[in-house]
């Protein structure tokens, strides 16, 4: 997936001025209406069927073998009804996830995120390993228009940031903390 499709952003500070003349150290973020994007489906992603204790044992074994593993996840915003919405994947009608996943050994954060976004939200496929320890979030700046191809067993939802904020029970601690992380950005809704 090239840079012209989705911009995986590194953190950089930019100063802007508000009407009162005071300096606001928030970055600008342009978001586009959900109607600018196209959606399709592809073959389902196979999930492991395992118990929680099996997963914990597998993760402990992998940690002992490979050490700390990192996963990267994308924060992708769109506009719907004049409000910012976070794009989330939903599996099994109850599990919400940010698009992304675990890095391969030696893979950079940005390359891994591009690979994962390509696997989860486009027609290309890739392989993945099965453990995670550390999660890094990346703000992905969408272009004005893009096509998303989602696996058939996942739903891509646009969820209002106000619904996600501090809703730990439904979305978990990482996703429910995204609105607070976005508070350093000035979000501009672009009309098309």
C-alpha positions, 0 to 999 in steps of 0.5 A, a space after each residue: 500500500 503506497 503513501 498516496 493511499 493512506 498516510 501513516 503519520 509520525 508525531 510532529 508538533 505544529 503551532 496554530 493560532 486561534 481567533 484570540 491570537 493565543 498559540 495553540 500547540 495542536 496539529 491540524 487534522 482534516 477528515 472527509 465525509 464517509 460518503 467519499 469512501 467505497 466499501 467491498 468485501 473479500 474472503 474471511 480471515 480465519 481466527 483461532 478458536 482457543 480458550 483464554 487460558 490457551 491464549 495466555 499459555 501461547 503468549 507466554 511461550 512466545 514471549 519466552 522464545 521471542 521476547 517482547 513483540 509489538 503490535 501497531 493499530 491505526 486510528 482512522 477518522 471520517 466525518 458522518 453527520 458533521 461529527 468525527 467517527 472512528 473506523 473500527 472492525 467488529 468481529 463476532 458481533 461483540 469484539 471491536 478492534 482498531 485495524 492493525 496487528 502484530 509486527 514481524 520480527 525486525 519489521 518497522 512500525 510503519 511498514 508493519 502497519 502498512 502491511 496490516 492495513 493492506 491485509 485487513 482493509 484491501 484486496 492483498 493478503 499477507 501472513 502474520 505471527 500470533 503473539 503480542 505484548 506492546 501496542 502502538 497507535 498511529 494516526 492514519 490520515 485518509 485521502 479524500 477518497 479510497 476503497 476499503 475491502 473488508 474480510 466477510 467475517 468482519 464489519 467496518 463501523 464508523 463509531 462516534 468519538 463521543 460513544 467511544 470516549 471512556 466506554 471501557 466495557 464495550 470498546 476496551 481500554 485502548 479504543 476508549 482512550 483514543 478520543 483523549 489521545 486525539 485531543 491534541 489535534 484540531 479536527 477540520 471537517 472537509 465538505 466535498 
